[in-house]
Amino acid sequence: MSFTQSDWLNFLKPNYKILPLKERLLSGFGALCGLAISSLISWYVLGGMNAWYIAPMGASSVLLFAVPNSPLA
């Protein structure tokens, strides 16, 4: 079975199913808890506010909690 370039690119797209409100709220709450815990651990270990991890942790939480079945996750 051979894949064309458009098949390969379509494979990387996330599945755009509309999630129920409960699932969206649960994934948002999970991301919020994950970011809060990592922020508190960073604050405790490194001392003070450390903004260097906000972008990568936010991107990782979106992939982990919002689109876990995506090939990119």
All heavy atoms as a GROMACS GRO file, in nm:
protein
  560
    1MET      N    1   0.085  -0.118   0.000
    1MET     CA    2   0.000   0.000   0.000
    1MET      C    3   0.089   0.123   0.000
    1MET      O    4   0.174   0.139   0.086
    1MET     CB    5  -0.089  -0.003   0.123
    1MET     CG    6  -0.181   0.113   0.136
    1MET     SD    7  -0.287   0.088   0.280
    1MET     CE    8  -0.386   0.230   0.263
    2SER      N    9   0.071   0.209  -0.097
    2SER     CA   10   0.156   0.328  -0.105
    2SER      C   11   0.073   0.452  -0.072
    2SER      O   12  -0.044   0.464  -0.108
    2SER     CB   13   0.216   0.341  -0.244
    2SER     OG   14   0.112   0.361  -0.338
    3PHE      N   15   0.137   0.542  -0.001
    3PHE     CA   16   0.073   0.667   0.037
    3PHE      C   17   0.126   0.779  -0.050
    3PHE      O   18   0.246   0.789  -0.074
    3PHE     CB   19   0.104   0.702   0.184
    3PHE     CG   20   0.033   0.616   0.282
    3PHE    CD1   21   0.099   0.514   0.347
    3PHE    CD2   22  -0.099   0.638   0.312
    3PHE    CE1   23   0.034   0.434   0.439
    3PHE    CE2   24  -0.166   0.560   0.404
    3PHE     CZ   25  -0.099   0.457   0.467
    4THR      N   26   0.035   0.862  -0.096
    4THR     CA   27   0.078   0.982  -0.167
    4THR      C   28   0.106   1.091  -0.063
    4THR      O   29   0.078   1.075   0.056
    4THR     CB   30  -0.030   1.030  -0.265
    4THR    OG1   31  -0.146   1.067  -0.192
    4THR    CG2   32  -0.064   0.921  -0.366
    5GLN      N   33   0.160   1.200  -0.109
    5GLN     CA   34   0.194   1.308  -0.016
    5GLN      C   35   0.068   1.366   0.048
    5GLN      O   36   0.067   1.396   0.167
    5GLN     CB   37   0.271   1.418  -0.088
    5GLN     CG   38   0.318   1.527   0.005
    5GLN     CD   39   0.402   1.631  -0.066
    5GLN    OE1   40   0.418   1.628  -0.186
    5GLN    NE2   41   0.457   1.723   0.010
    6SER      N   42  -0.040   1.378  -0.027
    6SER     CA   43  -0.164   1.432   0.031
    6SER      C   44  -0.224   1.335   0.134
    6SER      O   45  -0.279   1.379   0.234
    6SER     CB   46  -0.266   1.464  -0.077
    6SER     OG   47  -0.303   1.347  -0.145
    7ASP      N   48  -0.210   1.204   0.111
    7ASP     CA   49  -0.257   1.108   0.211
    7ASP      C   50  -0.177   1.120   0.340
    7ASP      O   51  -0.232   1.113   0.449
    7ASP     CB   52  -0.245   0.965   0.158
    7ASP     CG   53  -0.341   0.934   0.046
    7ASP    OD1   54  -0.446   1.002   0.038
    7ASP    OD2   55  -0.312   0.842  -0.032
    8TRP      N   56  -0.048   1.138   0.326
    8TRP     CA   57   0.038   1.151   0.442
    8TRP      C   58   0.005   1.278   0.521
    8TRP      O   59  -0.001   1.276   0.643
    8TRP     CB   60   0.184   1.152   0.398
    8TRP     CG   61   0.280   1.152   0.511
    8TRP    CD1   62   0.314   1.047   0.589
    8TRP    CD2   63   0.353   1.264   0.560
    8TRP    NE1   64   0.405   1.086   0.684
    8TRP    CE2   65   0.431   1.220   0.668
    8TRP    CE3   66   0.362   1.398   0.522
    8TRP    CZ2   67   0.514   1.304   0.739
    8TRP    CZ3   68   0.446   1.481   0.594
    8TRP    CH2   69   0.520   1.433   0.700
    9LEU      N   70  -0.017   1.388   0.451
    9LEU     CA   71  -0.052   1.514   0.519
    9LEU      C   72  -0.189   1.505   0.584
    9LEU      O   73  -0.209   1.559   0.693
    9LEU     CB   74  -0.045   1.631   0.422
    9LEU     CG   75   0.095   1.670   0.375
    9LEU    CD1   76   0.086   1.779   0.270
    9LEU    CD2   77   0.181   1.713   0.491
   10ASN      N   78  -0.284   1.439   0.520
   10ASN     CA   79  -0.416   1.422   0.580
   10ASN      C   80  -0.411   1.334   0.704
   10ASN      O   81  -0.491   1.350   0.795
   10ASN     CB   82  -0.515   1.364   0.478
   10ASN     CG   83  -0.558   1.466   0.377
   10ASN    OD1   84  -0.562   1.586   0.404
   10ASN    ND2   85  -0.592   1.419   0.258
   11PHE      N   86  -0.316   1.241   0.709
   11PHE     CA   87  -0.300   1.155   0.826
   11PHE      C   88  -0.258   1.236   0.948
   11PHE      O   89  -0.293   1.202   1.061
   11PHE     CB   90  -0.197   1.046   0.796
   11PHE     CG   91  -0.168   0.957   0.911
   11PHE    CD1   92  -0.262   0.863   0.953
   11PHE    CD2   93  -0.049   0.966   0.980
   11PHE    CE1   94  -0.236   0.780   1.060
   11PHE    CE2   95  -0.022   0.884   1.088
   11PHE     CZ   96  -0.116   0.791   1.127
   12LEU      N   97  -0.185   1.343   0.929
   12LEU     CA   98  -0.136   1.424   1.040
   12LEU      C   99  -0.240   1.523   1.094
   12LEU      O  100  -0.220   1.579   1.201
   12LEU     CB  101  -0.010   1.502   0.998
   12LEU     CG  102   0.112   1.416   0.968
   12LEU    CD1  103   0.226   1.503   0.921
   12LEU    CD2  104   0.153   1.336   1.090
   13LYS      N  105  -0.346   1.544   1.022
   13LYS     CA  106  -0.449   1.636   1.069
   13LYS      C  107  -0.524   1.576   1.186
   13LYS      O  108  -0.551   1.457   1.190
   13LYS     CB  109  -0.549   1.667   0.957
   13LYS     CG  110  -0.493   1.752   0.847
   13LYS     CD  111  -0.601   1.779   0.744
   13LYS     CE  112  -0.547   1.860   0.629
   13LYS     NZ  113  -0.650   1.880   0.526
   14PRO      N  114  -0.561   1.662   1.284
   14PRO     CA  115  -0.639   1.609   1.396
   14PRO      C  116  -0.780   1.573   1.353
   14PRO      O  117  -0.832   1.624   1.254
   14PRO     CB  118  -0.640   1.723   1.498
   14PRO     CG  119  -0.609   1.845   1.420
   14PRO     CD  120  -0.526   1.802   1.302
   15ASN      N  121  -0.843   1.485   1.427
   15ASN     CA  122  -0.979   1.443   1.400
   15ASN      C  123  -1.073   1.550   1.457
   15ASN      O  124  -1.080   1.567   1.578
   15ASN     CB  125  -1.004   1.307   1.465
   15ASN     CG  126  -1.133   1.246   1.421
   15ASN    OD1  127  -1.208   1.306   1.346
   15ASN    ND2  128  -1.160   1.126   1.468
   16TYR      N  129  -1.144   1.620   1.372
   16TYR     CA  130  -1.226   1.732   1.415
   16TYR      C  131  -1.367   1.690   1.453
   16TYR      O  132  -1.465   1.733   1.395
   16TYR     CB  133  -1.233   1.839   1.306
   16TYR     CG  134  -1.106   1.914   1.288
   16TYR    CD1  135  -1.029   1.897   1.175
   16TYR    CD2  136  -1.062   2.002   1.385
   16TYR    CE1  137  -0.912   1.966   1.160
   16TYR    CE2  138  -0.945   2.072   1.370
   16TYR     CZ  139  -0.871   2.053   1.257
   16TYR     OH  140  -0.753   2.121   1.242
   17LYS      N  141  -1.378   1.603   1.549
   17LYS     CA  142  -1.510   1.567   1.600
   17LYS      C  143  -1.549   1.669   1.707
   17LYS      O  144  -1.466   1.714   1.785
   17LYS     CB  145  -1.507   1.428   1.662
   17LYS     CG  146  -1.487   1.318   1.562
   17LYS     CD  147  -1.490   1.184   1.629
   17LYS     CE  148  -1.469   1.074   1.527
   17LYS     NZ  149  -1.462   0.943   1.591
   18ILE      N  150  -1.675   1.703   1.709
   18ILE     CA  151  -1.725   1.795   1.810
   18ILE      C  152  -1.743   1.716   1.940
   18ILE      O  153  -1.818   1.620   1.946
   18ILE     CB  154  -1.858   1.860   1.767
   18ILE    CG1  155  -1.841   1.933   1.636
   18ILE    CG2  156  -1.910   1.951   1.875
   18ILE    CD1  157  -1.743   2.048   1.641
   19LEU      N  158  -1.672   1.758   2.042
   19LEU     CA  159  -1.682   1.690   2.170
   19LEU      C  160  -1.797   1.748   2.252
   19LEU      O  161  -1.827   1.866   2.242
   19LEU     CB  162  -1.552   1.708   2.249
   19LEU     CG  163  -1.428   1.642   2.191
   19LEU    CD1  164  -1.307   1.680   2.274
   19LEU    CD2  165  -1.445   1.493   2.187
   20PRO      N  166  -1.858   1.666   2.334
   20PRO     CA  167  -1.962   1.718   2.423
   20PRO      C  168  -1.902   1.817   2.524
   20PRO      O  169  -1.781   1.817   2.550
   20PRO     CB  170  -2.013   1.594   2.496
   20PRO     CG  171  -1.959   1.477   2.424
   20PRO     CD  172  -1.842   1.523   2.344
   21LEU      N  173  -1.987   1.900   2.578
   21LEU     CA  174  -1.943   2.003   2.672
   21LEU      C  175  -1.871   1.942   2.791
   21LEU      O  176  -1.769   1.995   2.837
   21LEU     CB  177  -2.062   2.087   2.718
   21LEU     CG  178  -2.032   2.198   2.817
   21LEU    CD1  179  -1.938   2.301   2.756
   21LEU    CD2  180  -2.160   2.264   2.863
   22LYS      N  181  -1.920   1.829   2.840
   22LYS     CA  182  -1.857   1.764   2.956
   22LYS      C  183  -1.712   1.727   2.926
   22LYS      O  184  -1.624   1.748   3.009
   22LYS     CB  185  -1.937   1.640   2.995
   22LYS     CG  186  -1.882   1.567   3.114
   22LYS     CD  187  -1.964   1.445   3.146
   22LYS     CE  188  -1.903   1.367   3.261
   22LYS     NZ  189  -1.975   1.245   3.290
   23GLU      N  190  -1.686   1.671   2.807
   23GLU     CA  191  -1.550   1.633   2.769
   23GLU      C  192  -1.460   1.756   2.754
   23GLU      O  193  -1.344   1.754   2.793
   23GLU     CB  194  -1.551   1.555   2.638
   23GLU     CG  195  -1.604   1.416   2.651
   23GLU     CD  196  -1.511   1.327   2.729
   23GLU    OE1  197  -1.387   1.339   2.715
   23GLU    OE2  198  -1.561   1.244   2.806
   24ARG      N  199  -1.512   1.864   2.697
   24ARG     CA  200  -1.433   1.985   2.682
   24ARG      C  201  -1.398   2.045   2.817
   24ARG      O  202  -1.285   2.089   2.840
   24ARG     CB  203  -1.506   2.087   2.596
   24ARG     CG  204  -1.510   2.046   2.449
   24ARG     CD  205  -1.572   2.151   2.365
   24ARG     NE  206  -1.718   2.139   2.378
   24ARG     CZ  207  -1.805   2.224   2.331
   24ARG    NH1  208  -1.765   2.332   2.269
   24ARG    NH2  209  -1.934   2.203   2.346
   25LEU      N  210  -1.495   2.047   2.908
   25LEU     CA  211  -1.468   2.100   3.042
   25LEU      C  212  -1.370   2.012   3.118
   25LEU      O  213  -1.280   2.063   3.187
   25LEU     CB  214  -1.598   2.114   3.121
   25LEU     CG  215  -1.694   2.222   3.073
   25LEU    CD1  216  -1.824   2.215   3.153
   25LEU    CD2  217  -1.632   2.359   3.084
   26LEU      N  218  -1.382   1.882   3.103
   26LEU     CA  219  -1.292   1.790   3.171
   26LEU      C  220  -1.149   1.804   3.118
   26LEU      O  221  -1.054   1.804   3.196
   26LEU     CB  222  -1.342   1.647   3.154
   26LEU     CG  223  -1.271   1.539   3.234
   26LEU    CD1  224  -1.282   1.568   3.383
   26LEU    CD2  225  -1.329   1.404   3.202
   27SER      N  226  -1.134   1.817   2.987
   27SER     CA  227  -0.999   1.834   2.932
   27SER      C  228  -0.940   1.968   2.971
   27SER      O  229  -0.820   1.979   3.000
   27SER     CB  230  -1.000   1.816   2.780
   27SER     OG  231  -1.075   1.918   2.719
   28GLY      N  232  -1.021   2.072   2.976
   28GLY     CA  233  -0.972   2.202   3.022
   28GLY      C  234  -0.932   2.200   3.168
   28GLY      O  235  -0.829   2.257   3.207
   29PHE      N  236  -1.010   2.132   3.250
   29PHE     CA  237  -0.977   2.121   3.392
   29PHE      C  238  -0.850   2.038   3.413
   29PHE      O  239  -0.767   2.071   3.496
   29PHE     CB  240  -1.095   2.057   3.467
   29PHE     CG  241  -1.072   2.045   3.615
   29PHE    CD1  242  -1.069   2.157   3.695
   29PHE    CD2  243  -1.051   1.921   3.671
   29PHE    CE1  244  -1.047   2.145   3.831
   29PHE    CE2  245  -1.029   1.908   3.807
   29PHE     CZ  246  -1.026   2.021   3.888
   30GLY      N  247  -0.835   1.933   3.335
   30GLY     CA  248  -0.713   1.852   3.343
   30GLY      C  249  -0.590   1.932   3.304
   30GLY      O  250  -0.485   1.923   3.369
   31ALA      N  251  -0.601   2.012   3.198
   31ALA     CA  252  -0.489   2.096   3.157
   31ALA      C  253  -0.457   2.200   3.264
   31ALA      O  254  -0.340   2.226   3.294
   31ALA     CB  255  -0.520   2.164   3.024
   32LEU      N  256  -0.560   2.259   3.322
   32LEU     CA  257  -0.540   2.358   3.428
   32LEU      C  258  -0.471   2.296   3.549
   32LEU      O  259  -0.376   2.354   3.603
   32LEU     CB  260  -0.673   2.419   3.469
   32LEU     CG  261  -0.669   2.522   3.581
   32LEU    CD1  262  -0.599   2.648   3.533
   32LEU    CD2  263  -0.808   2.553   3.630
   33CYS      N  264  -0.515   2.178   3.590
   33CYS     CA  265  -0.452   2.111   3.704
   33CYS      C  266  -0.307   2.074   3.674
   33CYS      O  267  -0.219   2.091   3.759
   33CYS     CB  268  -0.531   1.986   3.742
   33CYS     SG  269  -0.688   2.020   3.820
   34GLY      N  270  -0.282   2.023   3.554
   34GLY     CA  271  -0.146   1.985   3.517
   34GLY      C  272  -0.052   2.105   3.515
   34GLY      O  273   0.061   2.098   3.564
   35LEU      N  274  -0.098   2.216   3.459
   35LEU     CA  275  -0.015   2.337   3.456
   35LEU      C  276   0.005   2.395   3.596
   35LEU      O  277   0.113   2.444   3.629
   35LEU     CB  278  -0.077   2.442   3.363
   35LEU     CG  279  -0.068   2.410   3.215
   35LEU    CD1  280  -0.146   2.512   3.135
   35LEU    CD2  281   0.077   2.408   3.169
   36ALA      N  282  -0.098   2.390   3.678
   36ALA     CA  283  -0.086   2.442   3.815
   36ALA      C  284   0.012   2.359   3.897
   36ALA      O  285   0.096   2.415   3.969
   36ALA     CB  286  -0.223   2.446   3.883
   37ILE      N  287   0.004   2.228   3.885
   37ILE     CA  288   0.096   2.142   3.960
   37ILE      C  289   0.240   2.162   3.914
   37ILE      O  290   0.332   2.173   3.995
   37ILE     CB  291   0.052   1.995   3.949
   37ILE    CG1  292  -0.077   1.974   4.028
   37ILE    CG2  293   0.161   1.901   3.999
   37ILE    CD1  294  -0.142   1.840   4.005
   38SER      N  295   0.260   2.168   3.782
   38SER     CA  296   0.397   2.189   3.733
   38SER      C  297   0.448   2.326   3.771
   38SER      O  298   0.568   2.343   3.800
   38SER     CB  299   0.404   2.168   3.582
   38SER     OG  300   0.333   2.269   3.516
   39SER      N  301   0.362   2.425   3.774
   39SER     CA  302   0.402   2.559   3.817
   39SER      C  303   0.442   2.560   3.964
   39SER      O  304   0.542   2.621   4.002
   39SER     CB  305   0.289   2.658   3.792
   39SER     OG  306   0.323   2.785   3.841
   40LEU      N  307   0.363   2.494   4.049
   40LEU     CA  308   0.395   2.489   4.191
   40LEU      C  309   0.526   2.414   4.218
   40LEU      O  310   0.606   2.456   4.302
   40LEU     CB  311   0.280   2.426   4.268
   40LEU     CG  312   0.154   2.510   4.280
   40LEU    CD1  313   0.042   2.430   4.344
   40LEU    CD2  314   0.180   2.637   4.357
   41ILE      N  315   0.546   2.304   4.147
   41ILE     CA  316   0.671   2.229   4.164
   41ILE      C  317   0.789   2.314   4.119
   41ILE      O  318   0.893   2.319   4.187
   41ILE     CB  319   0.665   2.095   4.087
   41ILE    CG1  320   0.566   2.001   4.154
   41ILE    CG2  321   0.803   2.031   4.077
   41ILE    CD1  322   0.538   1.876   4.075
   42SER      N  323   0.776   2.382   4.006
   42SER     CA  324   0.883   2.468   3.958
   42SER      C  325   0.909   2.582   4.055
   42SER      O  326   1.024   2.618   4.080
   42SER     CB  327   0.847   2.524   3.820
   42SER     OG  328   0.941   2.618   3.780
   43TRP      N  329   0.802   2.640   4.109
   43TRP     CA  330   0.817   2.749   4.204
   43TRP      C  331   0.891   2.701   4.329
   43TRP      O  332   0.979   2.769   4.381
   43TRP     CB  333   0.680   2.803   4.242
   43TRP     CG  334   0.683   2.930   4.321
   43TRP    CD1  335   0.768   2.963   4.421
   43TRP    CD2  336   0.598   3.041   4.303
   43TRP    NE1  337   0.740   3.088   4.468
   43TRP    CE2  338   0.635   3.138   4.398
   43TRP    CE3  339   0.492   3.068   4.219
   43TRP    CZ2  340   0.571   3.260   4.410
   43TRP    CZ3  341   0.429   3.190   4.230
   43TRP    CH2  342   0.468   3.284   4.324
   44TYR      N  343   0.856   2.582   4.376
   44TYR     CA  344   0.919   2.528   4.496
   44TYR      C  345   1.065   2.490   4.473
   44TYR      O  346   1.152   2.520   4.554
   44TYR     CB  347   0.840   2.405   4.544
   44TYR     CG  348   0.898   2.340   4.666
   44TYR    CD1  349   0.887   2.400   4.790
   44TYR    CD2  350   0.966   2.220   4.656
   44TYR    CE1  351   0.942   2.341   4.903
   44TYR    CE2  352   1.021   2.160   4.767
   44TYR     CZ  353   1.008   2.221   4.891
   44TYR     OH  354   1.062   2.162   5.002
   45VAL      N  355   1.094   2.425   4.359
   45VAL     CA  356   1.229   2.376   4.333
   45VAL      C  357   1.322   2.489   4.292
   45VAL      O  358   1.435   2.499   4.342
   45VAL     CB  359   1.226   2.265   4.225
   45VAL    CG1  360   1.366   2.228   4.181
   45VAL    CG2  361   1.152   2.144   4.277
   46LEU      N  362   1.278   2.574   4.201
   46LEU     CA  363   1.365   2.677   4.147
   46LEU      C  364   1.353   2.811   4.218
   46LEU      O  365   1.439   2.897   4.202
   46LEU     CB  366   1.338   2.696   3.997
   46LEU     CG  367   1.358   2.572   3.911
   46LEU    CD1  368   1.315   2.599   3.769
   46LEU    CD2  369   1.502   2.527   3.916
   47GLY      N  370   1.246   2.830   4.292
   47GLY     CA  371   1.226   2.954   4.366
   47GLY      C  372   1.175   3.067   4.276
   47GLY      O  373   1.233   3.099   4.175
   48GLY      N  374   1.065   3.127   4.316
   48GLY     CA  375   1.008   3.240   4.242
   48GLY      C  376   0.936   3.198   4.115
   48GLY      O  377   0.921   3.080   4.083
   49MET      N  378   0.892   3.298   4.041
   49MET     CA  379   0.817   3.274   3.917
   49MET      C  380   0.914   3.246   3.803
   49MET      O  381   1.007   3.321   3.780
   49MET     CB  382   0.732   3.398   3.884
   49MET     CG  383   0.653   3.387   3.760
   49MET     SD  384   0.533   3.256   3.776
   49MET     CE  385   0.456   3.264   3.619
   50ASN      N  386   0.894   3.137   3.734
   50ASN     CA  387   0.978   3.098   3.621
   50ASN      C  388   0.891   3.090   3.496
   50ASN      O  389   0.819   2.993   3.478
   50ASN     CB  390   1.045   2.964   3.648
   50ASN     CG  391   1.136   2.972   3.767
   50ASN    OD1  392   1.232   3.047   3.763
   50ASN    ND2  393   1.105   2.898   3.871
   51ALA      N  394   0.901   3.190   3.411
   51ALA     CA  395   0.815   3.197   3.293
   51ALA      C  396   0.871   3.120   3.174
   51ALA      O  397   0.805   3.109   3.072
   51ALA     CB  398   0.793   3.343   3.254
   52TRP      N  399   0.988   3.064   3.186
   52TRP     CA  400   1.053   2.997   3.073
   52TRP      C  401   0.982   2.869   3.030
   52TRP      O  402   1.002   2.820   2.920
   52TRP     CB  403   1.198   2.966   3.104
   52TRP     CG  404   1.218   2.887   3.230
   52TRP    CD1  405   1.242   2.938   3.353
   52TRP    CD2  406   1.214   2.746   3.246
   52TRP    NE1  407   1.252   2.838   3.446
   52TRP    CE2  408   1.236   2.719   3.384
   52TRP    CE3  409   1.194   2.640   3.159
   52TRP    CZ2  410   1.238   2.590   3.434
   52TRP    CZ3  411   1.196   2.511   3.211
   52TRP    CH2  412   1.218   2.487   3.347
   53TYR      N  413   0.901   2.812   3.113
   53TYR     CA  414   0.838   2.684   3.080
   53TYR      C  415   0.692   2.700   3.037
   53TYR      O  416   0.629   2.601   3.002
   53TYR     CB  417   0.845   2.590   3.200
   53TYR     CG  418   0.753   2.629   3.313
   53TYR    CD1  419   0.626   2.576   3.323
   53TYR    CD2  420   0.793   2.722   3.405
   53TYR    CE1  421   0.542   2.615   3.423
   53TYR    CE2  422   0.709   2.761   3.506
   53TYR     CZ  423   0.584   2.707   3.515
   53TYR     OH  424   0.500   2.747   3.614
   54ILE      N  425   0.638   2.819   3.037
   54ILE     CA  426   0.495   2.838   3.011
   54ILE      C  427   0.457   2.793   2.870
   54ILE      O  428   0.360   2.718   2.852
   54ILE     CB  429   0.454   2.984   3.035
   54ILE    CG1  430   0.462   3.014   3.184
   54ILE    CG2  431   0.315   3.011   2.982
   54ILE    CD1  432   0.437   3.158   3.219
   55ALA      N  433   0.530   2.834   2.769
   55ALA     CA  434   0.495   2.797   2.631
   55ALA      C  435   0.506   2.647   2.606
   55ALA      O  436   0.411   2.586   2.555
   55ALA     CB  437   0.581   2.875   2.532
   56PRO      N  438   0.617   2.581   2.641
   56PRO     CA  439   0.621   2.436   2.614
   56PRO      C  440   0.522   2.356   2.698
   56PRO      O  441   0.465   2.258   2.649
   56PRO     CB  442   0.765   2.396   2.647
   56PRO     CG  443   0.832   2.513   2.702
   56PRO     CD  444   0.745   2.630   2.686
   57MET      N  445   0.500   2.396   2.822
   57MET     CA  446   0.404   2.322   2.904
   57MET      C  447   0.262   2.344   2.854
   57MET      O  448   0.180   2.252   2.857
   57MET     CB  449   0.416   2.364   3.051
   57MET     CG  450   0.542   2.315   3.118
   57MET     SD  451   0.562   2.138   3.112
   57MET     CE  452   0.430   2.085   3.218
   58GLY      N  453   0.230   2.464   2.808
   58GLY     CA  454   0.097   2.490   2.753
   58GLY      C  455   0.072   2.409   2.626
   58GLY      O  456  -0.034   2.351   2.607
   59ALA      N  457   0.172   2.404   2.539
   59ALA     CA  458   0.158   2.326   2.416
   59ALA      C  459   0.145   2.177   2.447
   59ALA      O  460   0.064   2.107   2.386
   59ALA     CB  461   0.278   2.351   2.326
   60SER      N  462   0.222   2.130   2.542
   60SER     CA  463   0.214   1.988   2.579
   60SER      C  464   0.080   1.954   2.641
   60SER      O  465   0.024   1.848   2.616
   60SER     CB  466   0.326   1.952   2.676
   60SER     OG  467   0.450   1.966   2.614
   61SER      N  468   0.026   2.045   2.723
   61SER     CA  469  -0.103   2.018   2.785
   61SER      C  470  -0.216   2.017   2.683
   61SER      O  471  -0.311   1.939   2.696
   61SER     CB  472  -0.132   2.117   2.897
   61SER     OG  473  -0.151   2.246   2.846
   62VAL      N  474  -0.207   2.101   2.580
   62VAL     CA  475  -0.308   2.099   2.474
   62VAL      C  476  -0.304   1.964   2.403
   62VAL      O  477  -0.408   1.902   2.380
   62VAL     CB  478  -0.287   2.215   2.375
   62VAL    CG1  479  -0.368   2.194   2.248
   62VAL    CG2  480  -0.324   2.347   2.439
   63LEU      N  481  -0.184   1.916   2.370
   63LEU     CA  482  -0.174   1.788   2.302
   63LEU      C  483  -0.217   1.673   2.391
   63LEU      O  484  -0.281   1.578   2.346
   63LEU     CB  485  -0.031   1.765   2.254
   63LEU     CG  486   0.014   1.848   2.136
   63LEU    CD1  487   0.161   1.824   2.108
   63LEU    CD2  488  -0.069   1.821   2.014
   64LEU      N  489  -0.183   1.681   2.517
   64LEU     CA  490  -0.213   1.571   2.608
   64LEU      C  491  -0.361   1.564   2.645
   64LEU      O  492  -0.421   1.458   2.646
   64LEU     CB  493  -0.129   1.584   2.735
   64LEU     CG  494  -0.143   1.476   2.840
   64LEU    CD1  495  -0.095   1.344   2.783
   64LEU    CD2  496  -0.065   1.512   2.963
   65PHE      N  497  -0.422   1.679   2.674
   65PHE     CA  498  -0.559   1.679   2.724
   65PHE      C  499  -0.664   1.710   2.619
   65PHE      O  500  -0.776   1.661   2.629
   65PHE     CB  501  -0.572   1.780   2.839
   65PHE     CG  502  -0.494   1.742   2.960
   65PHE    CD1  503  -0.378   1.807   2.992
   65PHE    CD2  504  -0.537   1.639   3.042
   65PHE    CE1  505  -0.304   1.772   3.104
   65PHE    CE2  506  -0.465   1.603   3.154
   65PHE     CZ  507  -0.348   1.669   3.185
   66ALA      N  508  -0.633   1.791   2.518
   66ALA     CA  509  -0.736   1.832   2.423
   66ALA      C  510  -0.743   1.741   2.301
   66ALA      O  511  -0.852   1.709   2.254
   66ALA     CB  512  -0.712   1.976   2.378
   67VAL      N  513  -0.630   1.700   2.248
   67VAL     CA  514  -0.630   1.614   2.129
   67VAL      C  515  -0.541   1.491   2.152
   67VAL      O  516  -0.443   1.471   2.082
   67VAL     CB  517  -0.586   1.691   2.003
   67VAL    CG1  518  -0.692   1.782   1.953
   67VAL    CG2  519  -0.455   1.766   2.025
   68PRO      N  520  -0.576   1.406   2.248
   68PRO     CA  521  -0.488   1.292   2.279
   68PRO      C  522  -0.481   1.186   2.169
   68PRO      O  523  -0.386   1.111   2.163
   68PRO     CB  524  -0.547   1.235   2.407
   68PRO     CG  525  -0.690   1.273   2.401
   68PRO     CD  526  -0.694   1.408   2.333
   69ASN      N  527  -0.580   1.180   2.081
   69ASN     CA  528  -0.581   1.079   1.975
   69ASN      C  529  -0.518   1.127   1.846
   69ASN      O  530  -0.516   1.056   1.748
   69ASN     CB  531  -0.724   1.032   1.947
   69ASN     CG  532  -0.781   0.956   2.065
   69ASN    OD1  533  -0.708   0.891   2.138
   69ASN    ND2  534  -0.910   0.967   2.084
   70SER      N  535  -0.467   1.249   1.847
   70SER     CA  536  -0.402   1.302   1.728
   70SER      C  537  -0.267   1.234   1.708
   70SER      O  538  -0.199   1.203   1.804
   70SER     CB  539  -0.383   1.453   1.746
   70SER     OG  540  -0.300   1.504   1.644
   71PRO      N  541  -0.226   1.212   1.584
   71PRO     CA  542  -0.094   1.153   1.561
   71PRO      C  543   0.020   1.241   1.615
   71PRO      O  544   0.126   1.192   1.647
   71PRO     CB  545  -0.084   1.142   1.409
   71PRO     CG  546  -0.223   1.146   1.360
   71PRO     CD  547  -0.301   1.227   1.460
   72LEU      N  548  -0.002   1.371   1.624
   72LEU     CA  549   0.102   1.459   1.677
   72LEU      C  550   0.118   1.443   1.828
   72LEU      O  551   0.223   1.474   1.882
   72LEU     CB  552   0.068   1.606   1.645
   72LEU     CG  553   0.067   1.642   1.498
   72LEU    CD1  554   0.019   1.784   1.478
   72LEU    CD2  555   0.204   1.624   1.438
   73ALA      N  556   0.014   1.397   1.895
   73ALA     CA  557   0.023   1.379   2.040
   73ALA      C  558   0.098   1.253   2.073
   73ALA      O  559   0.147   1.231   2.177
   73ALA     CB  560  -0.116   1.376   2.102
   0.00000   0.00000   0.00000
